[in-house]
Amino acid sequence: MTELQKDLWAAMTGSDLREMKIIMGGRQVGNSVMAQMWNQTFEIGEYYTVVDKAMVDHAQWYTVKCSGKISAWIKNQPEGMWYEHIDKDWMVYKNTLDIHEKIYTMLQLKYGDERV
């Protein structure tokens, strides 16, 4: 992390929660890294949302984007029933998983209906 990124992070997290700071950055200054750190630090409770669903080998699979707590719960389920989601460009996204319908059913029972 560069000094600029450290300064921006300190400025953002040291703010009064009732204040809003607007920080502008040019190219290659780490603003996307800062946005990821901000979103991870101030994650909104427990949530999941279905991004996509498809039939795979005669079984229903769901792609879900979820909070860190739910992601950890899913990753404790049996292997082969969930996978890290990989998109068409071979990118992996944090807390986006492909899950079998059995895990999805348990997810609904444990955490309720999906929230956005």
QUISULUR-V907289 format. One record per helix or strand. SS is the DSSP state (H for helix, E for strand). FROM is the first residue (numbers start at 1). TO is the last residue. If there is no record, write none. Layout:
SS;FROM;TO + SS;FROM;TO
This chain:
H;3;13 + H;31;41 + E;48;56 + E;59;66 + H;68;75 + E;82;86 + E;92;100 + H;101;111
